[in-house]
Amino acid sequence: MKPQIINAKMNRLIFKGKLVKAAIFAATVLMVALMTGSIYFKDRVFITDNGITREIMTSETDVYAILKLGNYTLGTNDKVSFEETSSNTAYITIYRAFDVTVEADGEVKTISLVDGTVADVLEKAGITLGEYDELSCSLTDRAFEGMEISVTRIEYVTRSDTTEIPYETEYTDNTNLVIGTENVITPGVPGKKAYTIKEKYVNGKLTEQEVLTEKVLAKPVTEVVERGTALATPYSKMDDPDAITLVNGIPENYTRVVSGKATAYTAGYGARTASGRLAEIGTCAVNPNIIPYGSKLYIVAQDGSKVYGYAVAADTGLGLMDGTVAVDLYFGAMAEHYYDSCAWGAVQVDIYVLEEGNG
């Protein structure tokens, strides 16, 4: 019986030795597999995101599966690069997209990109620059997160057109017209000119104009208007209405004023005055001792209701000499102007002596 016991012990010892050798072999194989990555952890992958690099051991071959394994999330516009340097080593770089805003044509666009210049941003935004358009930065500037780009549309337009040249108005005084009355002597006519103009538009709005050429096609004609200066329409109208200057209906310059009653008279055709002058509208009878013959006068009713106007002292009469009447105004031939003289009647007047006569 003793050998059997010995043999049984020997068998157990041999069995335990085989188990130890098997365990040592398995551990050795596992150690080699772990060290070389030849069994489970096949590849070493270095992932760089936002400047931070991580190392991942994986047997995955798909890039996005590897990123998912590392809990990396990609945005819509993010980009990924993959580089394999050996059979079991690779590098993955994540390029994160950032937003840039572009303002053009009244619209603001947000463009996402990973890298590029301002020119790349405009191309992605579908914005084309015109010849004179201006940018808030340079086309070659690198885009960066939060960058704001504005496009100013500049357009130059050259056009030709014609326009009127306004005419000027020239006023002259007329002592034969009542104050407030105007009479156009020469109608004004606008001139005409052709021109070429350069216009600058900024974002569709006109900001500058420059006249390039200008040519007068027709000169304007000055309008001449005469304005009345008399208090009432003078009965004796002057051939030269500008010869006397009236201010508020009164002569601007005179030597003295004689006030008194003014009557009116008529005579036959060809009648002559006491001074030998032909009797005509614009001659009057006076006391030559007070107003010498030949004196130039301007006669106005004191209330301004009537104006005889310009007159020359040329005649006299009893009523003039005895002082009953200061002046007797000639109204023309009796056949034509009798009723005019009656309408005048007797009026208190001021006789402005413009120039003293020599008798």
C-alpha positions in Angstrom: 0.0 0.0 0.0 2.8 2.5 0.7 3.9 2.8 -3.0 0.4 3.6 -4.0 0.3 6.5 -1.6 3.6 7.6 -2.9 2.4 7.3 -6.5 -0.8 9.3 -5.6 1.2 12.1 -4.2 3.5 12.1 -7.2 0.5 12.4 -9.5 -0.8 15.4 -7.6 2.5 17.1 -7.7 2.9 16.5 -11.4 -0.6 17.9 -12.0 0.0 21.0 -9.9 3.3 21.6 -11.8 1.4 21.5 -15.2 -1.1 24.1 -13.9 1.6 26.5 -12.8 3.4 26.2 -16.2 0.1 26.8 -18.0 -0.7 29.9 -15.9 2.8 31.2 -16.4 2.5 30.7 -20.2 -1.0 32.4 -20.3 0.2 35.3 -18.3 3.2 35.7 -20.5 1.1 35.6 -23.7 -1.3 38.2 -22.2 1.6 40.4 -21.1 3.0 40.3 -24.6 -0.5 41.1 -26.1 -1.0 44.0 -23.8 2.4 45.4 -24.5 2.2 45.0 -28.3 -1.5 45.7 -28.7 -1.6 42.6 -31.1 -4.6 41.0 -29.6 -7.2 43.5 -28.2 -5.7 46.9 -28.1 -4.6 46.9 -31.6 -3.9 50.7 -32.3 -2.6 53.7 -30.4 -4.6 56.9 -31.5 -3.6 60.4 -30.5 -6.6 62.8 -30.6 -6.1 66.6 -30.5 -9.1 68.8 -29.8 -8.8 72.5 -28.9 -5.1 72.1 -28.4 -5.5 69.2 -25.9 -4.1 65.8 -27.0 -5.3 62.5 -25.6 -4.1 58.9 -26.3 -6.6 56.1 -26.8 -5.8 52.4 -27.3 -8.4 50.8 -29.6 -8.9 48.1 -32.2 -11.5 50.3 -34.0 -10.5 51.4 -37.5 -13.4 53.8 -38.2 -12.4 57.4 -37.3 -15.9 58.4 -36.0 -16.1 55.2 -34.0 -12.8 56.1 -32.4 -14.1 59.6 -31.6 -17.3 58.2 -30.2 -15.2 55.9 -28.0 -13.4 59.0 -26.7 -16.7 60.8 -26.1 -16.0 63.5 -28.7 -19.0 65.2 -30.2 -18.7 66.9 -33.6 -20.6 70.0 -34.8 -22.2 70.3 -38.2 -19.3 72.3 -39.6 -16.5 70.8 -37.6 -13.8 69.0 -39.6 -11.6 66.0 -38.8 -8.2 65.0 -40.1 -6.7 61.5 -39.8 -3.0 60.5 -40.2 -1.6 57.1 -39.8 2.1 57.1 -39.1 2.6 53.3 -38.6 0.7 50.1 -38.6 -0.5 50.7 -35.1 -0.2 54.5 -34.5 -2.5 57.2 -35.8 -3.3 60.9 -35.2 -6.7 62.5 -35.3 -7.1 66.3 -35.2 -10.5 67.9 -34.7 -10.9 71.4 -36.2 -13.8 73.2 -34.5 -15.9 75.6 -36.6 -16.5 79.2 -35.5 -19.1 81.8 -36.5 -18.4 85.0 -38.5 -21.1 87.6 -39.3 -21.3 89.4 -42.6 -23.5 92.4 -43.2 -24.3 93.3 -46.8 -27.2 94.6 -48.8 -29.3 95.2 -45.7 -28.9 91.6 -44.6 -26.8 90.0 -41.9 -25.5 86.4 -42.5 -23.8 84.1 -40.0 -21.1 81.9 -41.6 -19.5 79.0 -39.9 -16.0 77.8 -41.0 -13.0 76.1 -39.6 -10.4 78.2 -41.2 -10.0 80.7 -44.0 -9.7 84.3 -45.0 -12.3 87.1 -45.4 -12.4 86.2 -49.1 -13.4 82.7 -48.1 -16.2 84.0 -45.9 -17.6 86.2 -48.6 -17.5 83.3 -51.1 -19.3 81.0 -48.6 -21.9 83.7 -48.0 -22.5 84.2 -51.8 -21.4 87.8 -51.7 -19.6 89.3 -54.7 -17.8 92.6 -54.4 -18.4 95.3 -57.0 -15.6 97.4 -58.4 -16.0 100.2 -55.9 -17.4 98.3 -52.9 -15.6 98.8 -49.6 -14.9 96.3 -46.8 -14.4 96.9 -43.1 -11.3 94.7 -43.4 -9.0 93.2 -46.0 -9.8 90.3 -48.1 -6.6 88.6 -47.0 -7.3 88.9 -43.3 -7.7 85.6 -41.5 -11.2 85.0 -40.2 -11.6 84.5 -36.4 -14.4 83.6 -34.0 -16.8 86.5 -33.5 -15.4 88.5 -36.4 -17.8 91.1 -37.9 -17.5 91.9 -41.6 -19.4 94.7 -43.3 -19.7 95.4 -47.0 -20.4 98.9 -48.1 -21.9 99.0 -51.6 -20.4 101.9 -53.6 -21.8 102.7 -57.0 -21.0 105.6 -59.4 -23.5 106.6 -62.0 -22.9 109.1 -64.8 -25.9 110.7 -66.4 -26.7 113.5 -68.8 -29.7 115.7 -68.5 -31.0 119.2 -69.3 -32.4 121.8 -66.9 -33.9 125.2 -66.9 -31.9 128.3 -66.0 -34.1 130.5 -63.9 -34.6 134.0 -65.2 -34.1 137.1 -63.1 -36.7 139.8 -62.5 -35.9 143.5 -62.9 -38.2 146.0 -61.4 -38.7 149.6 -62.5 -40.8 152.4 -61.0 -43.7 153.9 -63.0 -45.2 157.1 -61.7 -48.2 156.5 -64.1 -49.3 153.4 -62.2 -51.0 153.1 -58.8 -49.0 151.7 -55.9 -49.5 147.9 -55.8 -50.0 147.7 -59.5 -47.5 145.8 -61.6 -47.1 145.6 -65.3 -44.8 143.1 -67.1 -42.9 144.9 -69.8 -40.7 142.1 -70.9 -41.8 138.5 -70.0 -39.1 136.4 -68.5 -38.0 133.3 -70.4 -36.0 130.5 -68.6 -32.8 129.5 -70.2 -31.7 125.9 -70.8 -28.5 124.0 -70.1 -27.2 120.5 -70.7 -25.0 118.9 -68.2 -23.3 115.6 -67.3 -23.2 114.7 -63.7 -21.5 112.0 -61.7 -23.4 110.6 -58.7 -22.1 108.5 -55.9 -24.5 106.1 -54.2 -23.6 104.4 -50.8 -25.7 101.4 -50.1 -28.3 102.7 -52.5 -28.4 106.3 -51.2 -27.2 109.3 -53.1 -24.4 110.9 -51.1 -22.4 113.0 -53.6 -22.8 114.8 -56.9 -20.2 116.2 -59.2 -20.9 118.2 -62.4 -18.5 116.9 -65.0 -19.6 119.1 -68.0 -22.1 121.9 -68.4 -23.2 123.8 -71.5 -25.7 126.6 -71.9 -28.1 125.9 -74.7 -30.2 129.0 -74.3 -29.6 132.1 -72.1 -32.5 133.2 -69.9 -34.3 136.4 -70.7 -34.7 138.8 -67.8 -38.2 139.7 -66.9 -38.8 143.5 -66.6 -41.7 144.5 -64.4 -42.8 148.1 -63.7 -44.3 148.9 -60.4 -46.7 151.7 -59.7 -45.6 154.4 -57.3 -48.6 156.8 -57.5 -51.3 157.2 -54.8 -53.9 157.1 -57.6 -53.8 156.9 -61.4 -52.4 160.3 -62.5 -54.6 162.2 -65.0 -51.5 163.7 -66.5 -49.3 160.8 -67.5 -45.6 161.3 -68.1 -43.9 160.3 -71.3 -41.0 159.2 -69.1 -42.5 157.6 -66.0 -39.0 157.1 -64.5 -38.2 160.8 -64.6 -39.6 161.4 -61.1 -39.0 159.1 -58.2 -42.0 158.8 -55.9 -41.8 157.5 -52.3 -45.2 156.5 -50.9 -46.7 158.5 -53.8 -44.8 161.7 -52.9 -41.9 163.1 -55.0 -38.6 162.1 -53.4 -37.0 165.5 -54.3 -38.7 168.9 -54.5 -37.9 172.5 -53.5 -41.1 173.5 -51.7 -44.8 172.7 -51.3 -47.7 175.0 -52.0 -51.1 173.9 -50.7 -54.5 175.0 -51.7 -57.6 174.4 -53.8 -57.2 172.8 -57.2 -59.9 173.2 -59.9 -60.1 171.9 -63.5 -60.8 173.5 -66.8 -60.9 172.8 -70.5 -60.5 174.9 -73.7 -61.0 174.7 -77.4 -58.7 173.0 -79.8 -55.4 174.9 -80.3 -55.9 177.1 -77.3 -52.8 178.8 -75.9 -51.8 179.7 -72.4 -50.9 183.1 -70.9 -47.2 182.2 -71.2 -47.6 181.4 -74.9 -47.4 177.7 -74.5 -49.9 175.5 -76.2 -52.6 174.3 -73.7 -52.4 170.6 -73.3 -52.9 167.9 -70.6 -50.0 168.5 -68.2 -50.2 172.3 -68.2 -51.8 174.3 -65.5 -52.8 177.9 -64.5 -51.1 179.5 -61.4 -50.4 182.8 -59.8 -47.0 183.5 -61.5 -46.0 185.6 -58.5 -46.2 182.5 -56.3 -45.3 179.8 -58.8 -43.3 181.2 -61.8 -44.2 180.1 -65.3 -42.2 177.2 -66.4 -42.0 175.6 -63.0 -42.2 171.9 -63.0 -44.8 170.5 -60.5 -46.3 167.4 -59.1 -49.8 167.7 -57.8 -51.5 165.3 -55.4 -54.8 165.6 -53.5 -54.1 165.9 -49.8 -56.3 162.9 -49.0 -54.5 160.9 -51.7 -57.8 160.1 -53.5 -56.8 161.9 -56.7 -53.6 162.6 -58.5 -53.2 165.1 -61.3 -49.5 164.2 -61.6 -46.8 166.0 -63.4 -47.6 169.6 -64.7 -45.9 172.7 -66.0 -47.0 176.2 -64.8 -48.1 177.9 -68.0 -51.3 179.9 -67.5 -53.2 182.1 -65.1 -56.6 183.5 -64.4 -58.6 185.8 -62.1 -59.3 183.1 -59.5 -55.5 182.4 -59.4 -54.5 186.0 -59.0 -56.9 186.8 -56.2 -55.9 183.6 -54.3 -59.3 181.9 -54.5 -57.6 179.0 -56.3 -54.0 177.8 -55.9 -53.9 175.9 -59.2 -56.3 175.3 -62.2 -55.5 172.1 -64.0 -56.0 171.7 -67.7 -57.9 168.6 -68.6 -57.8 168.8 -72.4 -60.1 169.9 -75.2 -63.6 170.8 -74.1 -65.3 168.5 -76.7 -63.5 165.4 -75.3 -62.7 166.1 -71.6 -65.4 168.5 -70.3 -66.9 165.8 -68.1 -63.5 164.7 -66.9 -62.9 168.2 -65.6 -66.3 168.2 -63.9 -65.5 164.9 -62.2 -62.4 166.5 -60.7 -64.4 169.4 -59.2 -62.5 171.3 -56.5 -59.9 169.4 -54.5 -57.5 170.5 -51.7 -54.1 169.6 -53.0 -50.4 169.8 -52.3 -48.3 171.3 -55.1 -44.8 169.9 -55.0 -42.4 172.3 -56.9 -39.8 170.0 -58.5 -38.0 172.8 -60.3 -38.5 176.6 -60.2 -39.4 178.2 -63.5 -37.8 181.4 -64.8 -41.1 183.1 -65.7 
